[in-house]
Amino acid sequence: MAASGQLQLIDVRELAELTASGKAQGALHIPLAQVAAKTAPDSPEKLSQLSTQTPVAIYCAMGGRARKAAEVMTQLGYAKVYNIGGFSDWQQAGGPVSA
């Protein structure tokens, strides 16, 4: 779904973590502390790539921060939000990685 554009991937890790390991190909980087500001439909900081109607899959290092981000986005009205766990889960599933 991510490869075909039917789902938006979001990486909520910190920049240093992305620098060390890369990220899922096509993922938006939104650190957990910025999730509400960057995803709220009425926020002036909302990223234009996001829509409350497009499914979202979120990951972090282990899954805990992704769970928190998923809760925030669900409360903000995103229809389908998935916590896919940690970056290693993405890699083990064969997901492509970019620098």
C-alpha positions in Angstrom: 0.0 0.0 0.0 2.9 2.4 0.8 4.6 1.7 -2.5 1.4 2.5 -4.5 0.6 5.7 -2.6 -2.4 4.3 -0.9 -0.9 4.8 2.5 1.4 7.4 4.0 4.3 6.2 6.2 5.4 8.4 9.1 8.6 8.0 11.0 8.4 9.5 14.5 12.0 8.9 15.6 14.4 11.7 16.3 16.7 13.0 13.5 19.8 11.3 15.0 18.1 7.9 14.8 17.3 8.5 11.1 20.8 9.6 10.4 22.2 6.4 12.0 19.9 4.0 10.2 18.0 5.6 7.4 14.2 5.5 7.1 11.5 3.6 5.3 11.5 4.7 1.7 8.9 7.4 1.2 8.2 8.0 4.9 7.6 11.5 6.2 9.8 12.3 9.2 7.7 13.9 12.0 9.4 13.6 15.5 6.8 12.6 18.1 6.9 16.0 19.8 5.8 17.6 16.5 3.1 15.1 15.5 0.1 17.3 16.7 1.4 20.4 15.1 2.3 18.8 11.8 -0.8 16.6 11.4 -3.7 18.6 12.9 -6.1 19.6 10.1 -6.5 23.1 11.3 -2.8 23.7 12.2 -0.8 26.2 10.1 2.1 23.8 10.4 0.2 20.8 8.9 2.1 19.0 6.2 0.3 19.2 2.9 1.0 15.5 2.1 -1.3 14.4 4.8 -5.1 13.9 4.6 -7.4 12.6 7.3 -8.9 10.3 4.7 -5.6 8.6 3.6 -4.5 5.7 5.7 -1.4 6.3 7.8 1.2 3.8 9.1 3.5 5.0 11.9 6.7 3.5 13.2 9.5 4.5 15.6 12.4 2.4 17.0 10.4 -0.1 19.1 6.7 0.9 18.7 6.0 2.9 21.9 6.3 6.4 20.3 4.4 5.1 17.2 1.5 4.1 19.6 1.4 7.6 21.1 1.5 9.2 17.7 -1.3 7.0 16.4 -3.4 7.9 19.4 -2.9 11.7 18.7 -3.7 11.3 15.0 -6.8 9.2 15.7 -8.0 11.9 18.1 -7.4 14.5 15.3 -9.7 12.7 13.0 -7.5 10.5 10.9 -9.7 7.6 9.7 -7.2 4.8 9.5 -4.0 4.9 11.6 -1.8 1.9 12.0 1.2 1.4 14.4 3.5 -0.9 12.5 6.0 -1.1 15.4 9.6 -0.5 15.1 11.9 0.3 12.1 13.4 -3.2 12.4 9.9 -4.6 11.8 9.7 -2.6 8.6 13.1 -3.9 7.5 12.3 -7.5 8.5 9.1 -7.4 6.4 11.3 -6.4 3.4 10.3 -2.7 3.3 12.7 -0.6 1.3 15.0 1.8 3.2 16.4 5.1 2.1 19.1 7.4 3.6 
